[in-house]
Amino acid sequence: MKSKDVETKNRTFTNKCITKLSRYQAGTIFCFILFGFTNLSAQNTKRDSTHGGVIIDRFPMPPPENDSNKIYIDVQVKPEFQGDISKFFTDNIQYPDSARQNNIQGSVYLDIVIEKDGSISNITVLRSPDVSLSKEAIRAVSTMPKWMPGKQNGVPVRVYVNIPVRFKLK
């Protein structure tokens, strides 16, 4: 058969199917043909009593995670420090003597977890110009007051936050 004959035959078959089916069923058939769905479970379909056909309710969604210890990277409502974070660091950072004597300055990048109650945990140094600056940044961050926790779907969740702590000699 020529490709034109096959195309005409397919169009005729499709038109016959569509005339015999309700518009909902035709949409379902179209989805099966277009996307190659051949096995649709009963939980993802429902009967349309008005038209007597089967329609797709929705594509299968993964079950929601019930893991209360999951740590999010990006959330709908981000955690917030209550107050001015730069003022907090200015008031609470004590420049290490060894770093001051060796003229070491720069930024310490920390990764922390803001817990559901706003407390801080899992303080990790990502990058630092010196060990003494890292230790001081960890000490200062661990003394921070509670934050407003991040929220996902209106529920407080654990969230990673990256904090740069700058050390600059005057």
N, C-alpha and C positions, 0 to 999 in steps of 0.2 A: 504494500500500500504506500501511496505517496503521503508525504507529511501533510499536504493540504486535505486529503481525504480523511486522515486520522484526526486532524483538527476539527473538521466538519462533523465527524462521527462523535467526537468528544463533546462538542457544543450541543449536538442534538440530544445526547444522553443527559447532559447537565440540564438542559431546558425541560426534558421530560421529568427529571427528578424534582426540579424546582416547582413545576406546576402541580405535582402530586403532594408536595409537602407544604406545611405552613411556612410563613416567613421566618419563624424561629428555627425550625428544623433546617431550613436552607442555610441559615447562618451557621448552624452547627456543622452541616455537611461541608460548607465552604471552609470552615476552620480545619476540619479533618483533611480536606484536600490540600489546602494551602500550607499548613504547618506539619502535616503528616501525623496527626494524632490519630491513633487507631485504637488505643485502649483507654477509655475514659471510665474511671471508677464511679460507682453509684453515689458516693459521698460528694462528688463534684458536679452532679447533675440533679435536676429536679423536673418534675412533670409540670407542664403548663396546661392547666385544666381548660382554659379558654380555647386553646388551639389544639389540644390533644397531643402535643409534641414534647420531645425532650429538649431542654435547652441547657446550655452551660451556665452554671451559677457563677463560678469563678475558677481560675486555674489553681492547682494545689499550692498552698502557702506552707512554708516550713513552720513547725510548731513554735510558739514563743518560748524563748529560753527562760527557764525558771532558776537559773544559776544566780543566786544572790551574791556570789563572790566575783562575778564578772566585772572587769575593770574596763570602762569605756574610754575611748580616745576622743570621740566627738559626740556631744549630746545636744539636745534641743535647748536646754538652759544651762549655760556654763557656770562652773563654780566661781564665786566672787569673794575676794578678800574684803572684809569690812573695814573701810578706812583707806588711808594712803599707804600703799605698800613701800614706796620709796622712802617715806618718812619713817616707817617701821624699821627698815634696814639702816637708815642713817642713825637712828637712836640706839639700835641694838648690835650693830657690827663693831667688833673690837679688832682693829687691824693687827694681825700677828706680828710680833717683834722681828722674827726671822725674815718675814717677807718685807718688812719695812727696811731692815738693815741691808737687804740684798736688792732693794729697789724693784721688787716684784709687784706688778699690778696686772689687772685684766679682769675678765669675767669668768665666773664659775657657773656652769649651766647644770641645773639640777632637774631631775624628773621626780615628781612627788605624786602621791595618790591622795586625793581629797575623799575622805570616807563619807558614808551616807549621813553621818551626824556632823560633818564639817571638820572633823579632826584630820590631822596630817599623818600619813604613814608611808612606808616604802620610799624613803629618801635615797635617791641614787645620783651619783655624780656622773654626768655625761661627758663634761670637758672642763679642764681646769688648768691654769698656768702653774699651779704649785699645790703641793699636798697641804701645806699650812692654811692656804686660802680655802681649800675644799673643806677642811675640818671646821673652820670658822663659819663657812656658809651653812654647813649641816647643823651646827650648833644654833645659829640664829634662826633658821627655818624651823627647827624642832621646838623653838620657844614661841612660835606664832600662835595667836589666838585662833579659835575655830573660824572656818570660812562658812559662807552660805553654800550648801552642797549643790552639785549639779543635778539636773533632773532630766529624766527620759520618760515621756508620756505621763508627766505630772508626778512621777515617783522618784524620790532621791536615790541616786546610784553612785557607785564609786567611779571616779574619773581621774585619768592621768592629767597632770598639769606640768608644763615646762617653765621653770623660773630661772631667769638670769640674775645672778648676784654680782654687782660690779664693785671691784676694789680699785680705787684710784688714790694715789698719794698726792697730797697737796704741797 
